[in-house]
Amino acid sequence: MKNNESKRPDVNVRVKELQQQVDSLKDLVNSLLSVICEEPDGVHSGSAPALAGQPREGYCM
């Protein structure tokens, strides 16, 4: 029983480290998706034709 109690703090520290890595990777993925979804000139002009019945924003080409 004592052995399990000594490992518990190590597990908690590792979980916190992993959660920080996950949060960091989420930010990176969101940044990359923003860059990928920009139009080639970097301006969201809406010049790309919309599909019939679909909104003009929120689609990646």
C-alpha positions, 0 to 999 in steps of 0.5 A: 500500500505504501508503494502506491502512495509514493508513486501517486505524486509522480503520476500527478506531475506527469499528468500536469506535464502532459496536459501542458503539452496537449494545450501547447499542441492545440494552440499550434494546430489552431495556428496552422489551420488558420494559415492553411485556410487563408486565401493565397494573397492572405486577404479574406476577400470572398472573391472565391465563388460560393457553392449554391446554397452554401455560406461564403465563409468557413470553407477551405479551398 
